[in-house]
Amino acid sequence: MIPKIGTVSLASRALLAPMAGLTDRAYRELCMSKGAAYCVSEMVSSKALSFNSKKSEELMEISECERPCGIQIFGDEPDCMAQAALRAAENSPDIIDINMGCPAPKISGNGSGCALMKNPQLCGEIVRAVVEVSPVPVTVKIRKGWDDDSVNAVEVAKICEQAGAAAITVHGRTRRQYYKSPVDYDIIKQVNNAVNIPVIANGDIDSAKKAKEVMELTGCELVMVGRASMGNPWIFEQINSYLKNPDAPIVYPSLDEKLDTMVAQAAKMVEYKGEYIAIRQARKLVVGYLKGIRGAAALRNEAGKMETLDDLKRLREKIV
């Protein structure tokens, strides 16, 4: 049986990780259509919401075809986070997720994200404040710790559980590592053994086989996929299939299917946020779809100069 997150039922075991500047509505809808069991918004600043930021409000827009979907909020003040949770709840998310794992200097350097792990008591206060006002389950995303001298994921996870968290995602790297190898799956296992709520394993899960391996190493029944889904939303279907039958061949998309999906994703982005913004954001997404294609370097260079959807369509035609 696949574990629930609070009252939220999941259809499978592979979840889409929130990624700032990437996992917008179009990205989430695509991955959910390809087998992701759950997705989360880009992180939303609690302080920005307190100033009625239009951009932050737009980040919280959810469509019915991406459910179950969570809204992720970040900040370092319990009261402000509680107010942000109330604002997020107006968009009817299935879950509210608290970011305690972002390593970016502009986030952790201001006391939010992974910096919260340096103050476990504050982590608990924030979770408790959000849980008290949230009409939906509250989850938390953490890292291994701030650095190798302050590995405290188990301590923080236990505090978050006691404060009412319904699940915890653990990225098996410290903040100092950012995204550099290696990923410590043992710390995820330790967290999973220390709490009685679902623990979601995260970090370098880039294939169906790796997902199964990580689940076996950590004991976690859920995994979260981030960067490996860029240009490869099929990874969720592949994981789901492999977990059901490891002996069945893994199905990969054809080149035409990859390129058609690339254009369709960009078109959805244009529909949701306008061509000027969408195509500039799509430039980095295109890189994932071009991976492994002959002449990819030149194609990536051309993609970096795209300004319109037609530019992308012309690029696509050059490949076939």
Secondary structure, 3 states (H helix, E strand, C coil): CCCCECCECCCCCEEECCCCCCCCHHHHHHHHHCCCCCEECCCEEHHHHHCCCHHHHHHCCCCHHHCCEEEEEECCCHHHHHHHHHHHHCCCCCEEEEEECCCCHHHHCCCCHHHHHHCHHHHHHHHHHHHHHCCCCEEEEEEEECCCCCECHHHHHHHHHHCCCCEEEEEEEECCCCCCCCCCHHHHHHHHHHCCCCEEEECCCCCHHHHHHHHHHHCCCEEEECHHHCCCCCHHHHHHHHHHCCCCCCCCCCHHHHHHHHHHHHHHHHHHHCHHHHHHHHHHHHHHHHCCCCCHHHHHHHHCCCCCHHHHHHHHHHHC
